[in-house]
Amino acid sequence: MDLIQAIMGRRSIRSFSNSRVPIDMIEQLVRCATAAPNPHNSRPWHFIVIDDEGVKGRLASSLVNSYRESGQGDKTILESARLKTTAPPLTIIGCVDKRMLKKDNDLEYMMATQGLAAAAENILVAATALGLCGYWRAAPLTCMPAVRKALAIPEYVDPQWMLHIGFAGEASKKARVNEPGENVIHYNCW
């Protein structure tokens, strides 16, 4: 599969087979993440790789409790959040390490989060090229203290996103075409 096919073929898949993602593929995904552009080549990121059932369960419980305490969901939504966290064979959480920023200001932090977003896209495109699939969740942003506590993340590290990755389950085999939509390109001015 060439790069353009991987980019255009990438789609958010939420149904996975039970097959584990091999460690060499996991390491290749993280290497692809670290090839993303980042501010001043500071590489202000860490990636937490979760494939242990107990850790996934602990993270899911922490997220569900956070949602419940904030009044963000009924029983159905809470159970969905638990399944989204425990069912995928692999979860990668991208984090910004604030100690690695060149300056302690909002602009530098924003650039670091943009670099980390590019790293997430690199992972998702690489996963597609490797025959894997996955999707992006923003739960670490909405429940940062819960994620930090569940995974013993220090205060100077901010979890930003989680990617759920695996081999596609049977329900995910249906193809979808990525099209840019209308009126998204503006040449030379708006």
C-alpha positions in Angstrom: 0.0 0.0 0.0 1.4 3.4 -0.9 1.2 6.5 1.3 -1.7 8.1 -0.6 -3.7 4.9 -0.4 -3.0 4.6 3.4 -4.1 8.2 4.0 -7.2 7.9 1.9 -8.0 4.4 3.2 -7.7 5.4 6.8 -11.1 5.4 8.6 -12.3 5.2 12.2 -13.0 1.6 13.0 -14.5 0.7 16.4 -14.9 -3.1 15.9 -11.8 -5.2 16.4 -10.9 -8.9 16.3 -9.5 -10.5 19.4 -6.0 -10.8 17.9 -3.2 -9.0 19.7 -1.1 -6.4 17.9 2.5 -7.8 17.7 5.1 -5.8 19.6 7.1 -5.1 16.4 4.1 -3.4 14.9 3.5 -1.4 18.1 7.1 -0.2 18.1 6.8 0.7 14.4 3.7 2.7 15.1 5.4 4.7 17.9 8.5 5.3 15.6 6.1 6.7 13.0 4.6 9.0 15.7 8.0 10.4 16.6 8.6 11.3 12.9 5.9 14.0 13.2 6.8 17.7 13.1 7.1 19.3 16.5 8.2 22.7 17.9 11.9 23.3 17.7 12.5 19.6 17.3 11.9 19.4 21.1 9.9 16.1 20.8 7.9 17.0 23.9 5.9 13.7 24.0 5.5 10.4 25.6 3.4 7.5 24.4 1.7 5.1 26.9 1.1 1.7 25.3 -1.7 -0.3 26.9 -2.3 -3.9 26.0 -2.9 -5.3 29.5 -6.5 -6.2 30.4 -6.1 -5.1 34.0 -4.7 -1.7 33.1 -7.5 -1.2 30.5 -10.0 -2.1 33.2 -8.5 0.3 35.7 -8.5 3.1 33.1 -12.1 2.3 32.1 -13.3 2.5 35.7 -11.5 5.8 36.2 -13.1 7.3 33.1 -16.6 6.0 33.9 -16.3 7.4 37.5 -15.2 10.7 36.1 -18.1 10.8 33.7 -20.6 9.8 36.4 -19.3 12.4 38.9 -19.5 15.2 36.3 -23.1 14.1 35.2 -21.9 13.4 31.7 -23.8 10.3 31.0 -26.6 7.9 31.8 -26.1 4.1 32.3 -25.9 3.4 28.6 -23.3 6.1 27.9 -21.2 4.9 30.9 -21.3 1.3 29.7 -20.3 2.4 26.2 -17.3 4.3 27.6 -16.3 1.2 29.5 -16.5 -1.0 26.4 -14.7 1.6 24.2 -11.8 1.5 26.7 -11.6 -2.3 27.4 -12.5 -3.9 24.1 -9.7 -2.7 21.8 -6.6 -4.9 21.9 -4.3 -1.9 22.0 -4.5 1.7 23.3 -1.9 4.3 22.8 -2.2 7.5 24.8 -0.2 10.6 23.6 1.1 12.9 26.2 2.8 16.3 26.3 5.8 16.6 28.6 5.7 20.3 29.7 9.3 20.0 31.0 10.5 19.5 27.4 9.0 22.8 26.1 11.5 25.5 25.1 9.4 28.2 26.8 6.8 28.0 29.5 3.9 29.8 27.7 0.6 29.1 26.0 1.9 29.3 22.4 4.7 26.8 23.1 2.1 24.4 24.7 -0.3 24.9 21.7 2.5 24.0 19.3 3.4 20.9 21.3 -0.2 19.7 21.2 -0.4 20.3 17.5 2.8 18.2 17.0 1.3 15.5 19.2 -1.9 15.6 17.0 0.3 15.1 13.9 1.9 12.1 15.7 -1.5 10.6 16.2 -2.3 10.9 12.5 1.0 9.3 11.7 0.1 6.4 13.9 -3.4 6.0 12.4 -2.0 6.2 8.8 0.8 3.8 9.6 -1.7 1.4 11.2 -3.7 1.4 8.0 -0.6 0.7 6.0 0.2 -2.3 8.3 -3.3 -3.7 7.9 -4.5 -2.5 11.3 -7.3 -0.1 12.1 -8.3 2.2 14.9 -9.8 5.5 16.0 -9.1 8.6 18.0 -10.7 9.5 21.3 -10.4 12.8 23.2 -11.2 11.3 26.6 -7.9 12.3 28.1 -8.7 15.9 27.5 -12.1 15.8 29.1 -11.1 13.5 32.0 -7.4 14.4 32.4 -7.3 13.9 36.2 -8.9 10.5 35.9 -6.5 9.3 33.2 -3.5 10.8 35.1 -4.5 8.9 38.3 -5.3 5.6 36.6 -2.0 5.5 34.8 0.2 7.2 37.4 1.1 10.0 35.0 3.1 12.8 36.7 1.7 16.4 36.9 4.1 17.8 34.4 2.8 15.4 31.7 -0.6 16.0 30.1 -2.4 13.2 28.4 -4.0 14.6 25.2 -5.6 11.7 23.2 -6.0 8.0 23.1 -6.0 5.8 20.0 -7.6 2.4 20.0 -5.9 0.1 17.5 -6.2 -3.5 16.4 -7.1 -5.8 13.5 -10.6 -5.1 12.1 -13.5 -7.2 13.3 -16.0 -8.7 10.9 -18.4 -5.8 11.4 -15.7 -3.4 10.1 -15.1 -4.8 6.7 -17.4 -2.5 4.8 -15.5 0.1 2.7 -16.0 3.8 2.9 -14.5 6.4 0.7 -12.8 9.5 2.1 -13.9 12.5 0.0 -12.8 16.1 0.9 -16.3 17.6 0.7 -17.3 20.8 -1.1 -15.9 24.2 -0.6 -12.9 23.3 1.5 -10.2 24.5 -0.8 -9.5 28.3 -1.1 -6.8 29.4 -3.4 -4.8 32.5 -2.6 -7.5 34.0 -0.3 -10.8 33.0 1.3 
